[in-house]
Amino acid sequence: MTVRLSGQNILYLLLIFLPISLVLEYGVHASGTAIFITSALAIIPLAGILGLATEKLAEHYGAGVSGLLNATFGNAAELIIALIALNAGLYDLVKASITGSIIGNTLVVFGLSALLGGLKFHTQTFNRTAASMGATLLLLSAVGLVVPSIFHGIASGTSAGVERTLSLEISIVLMATYILSLIFTLRTHSQLYTGVVPSEVDPETAEAVEEVVGPHWSKGKAFLVLVGAAALVAWMSELLVGGVHDAGEALGMTEVFLGVIVIALVGNAAEHSTAVLMALKNKMDLAVHIAIGSSIQIALFVAPLLVFLSYMIGPAPMDLHFTALEVLAVALSVLIIGQVSDDGQTHWMEGVQLIAVYLILALAFYHLPA
């Protein structure tokens, strides 16, 4: 089960940007760039609250339903942002956010966790079997995102309709794989992802999880907070997407860079802090689960879901044809995370290496011509 940080007062101080964004948009009609920046900052704590409410609601159900709730809403903020962009027809931004979430989770979340945890502990270990299986599943899911782009390159004379059909068919395969992976992780092989049965959880792990999850909430409170946070994320996402064009021109950034780097980091900020906290408590199994599990969810659930929904809410069906640099970034990050997780242990230098790869890719996206 993915856990969320509840005690980060500094993170929640960013909620001040929620009313600021509304004043800038509806009061003084500020520039799109200013609204983009403030709404992005407002989404960061809202994403954390959304994840926390999901955790609190999951506490009221059994392990299977709890896991399903976390799997479904684990990347809700990123999904909401993508839906708003999808409805606006900003398909390049949608695809870029998918790419950014995958490389951000694998390189930044895992990298920061390994770096900061490794500075405190000489070597940190985690469940090698679960991590390797997760990395393999992520590699297989990445194939589904890479193949349409390769097909576009080798079958250049093919009509756009054929490419959209191929993307739709691949999306069906990805979604079916995601459903089967839930059965695998939550039912048939759940012991690989918990390490021990609930009654045998060691006191230190229980204390760490309790500190992250915080005090108990009633089911009604958790549901209301979940709905309210989702609504506010959607509102801020609409302002964010509306200011993308102006922000890109003013800041000299392409739409792809904003999606891959800026928007992806905004949506994943709460997860970053949670994973790092767990690593600092030497709970690398949880940190690894957040990093790899979130990436799998983006590739297997969010991406195909967006393709399906594009037929209903988008101006036209969306395909899974990514730019060459996006394909390269996903392929490299997936291969690297598989290499790092293969031995079941990590140290601070591996964190440095992962973050270095992310920075190199970020620089490439920044200099990508419009």
QUILINCOR-V989416 format. One line per field, one symbol per residue. ss: DSSP state (H for helix, E for strand, C for the rest). phi: phi as a letter, one per 30 degrees, with the letter a starting at -180 (. if undefined). psi: psi as a letter, one per 40 degrees, with the letter a starting at -180 (. if undefined). A space follows every 10 residues. Layout:
BEGIN
ss->???
phi->???
psi->???
END
This chain:
BEGIN
ss->CCCCCCCCHH HHHHHHHHHH HHHHHHHCCC CHHHHHHHHH HHHHHHHHHH HHHHHHHHCC CCHHHHHHHH HHHCCHHHHH HHHHHHHCCC HHHHHHHHHH HHHHHHHHHH HHHHHHHHHH CCCEECCHHH HHHHHHHHHH HHHHHHHHHH HHHHCCCCCH HHHHHHHHHH HHHHHHHHHH HHHHHHHHCC HHHHCCCHHH CCHHHHHHHH HHHCCCCCHH HHHHHHHHHH HHHHHHHHHH HHCHHHHHHH HCCCHHHHHH HHHHHHHHHH HHHHHHHHHH CCCHHHHHHH HHHHHHHHHH HHHHHHHHHH HHHCCCCCCC CCCHHHHHHH HHHHHHHHHH HCCCEECHHH HHHHHHHHHH HHHHHHCCCC
phi->.dcbdccddd dddddedddd dddddccchd dddddedddd dddedddddd dddddddddd bdeddddddd ddcebddddd edddddddid dddddddded ddddddcddd dddddddddc bebccadddd dddddddddd ddedddeedd ddddbddddd dddddddddd dddddddddd dddddcbdbd ddccibdedc ddeddddddd dddiddcddd dddddddddd dddddddddd ddcedddddd cicddddedd cddddddced deddddeddd cicdeddddd dddddddddc cddddddddd dcccdadccc dcdedddddd dddddddddd ddciabbddd dddddddddd dddddddddd
psi->hhiiheegdd dedeededdd dddddecefi iddddddddd dddddddddd ddddddddde iidddddddd ddedfddddd dddddddeeg dddddddddd dddddddddd dddddddddd hdhhiihddd dddddddddd dddddddddd dddefdeiid dddddddddd dddddddddd ddddddcdfd ddeddiidee hidddddddd dddaiiiidd dddddddddd dddddddddd ddeddddddd efiidddddd cddddddedd dddddddddd efgddddddd dddddddddd dddddddddd edeidiiiaf hiiddddddd dddddddddd edeeiiiddd dddddddddd ddddddehi.
END
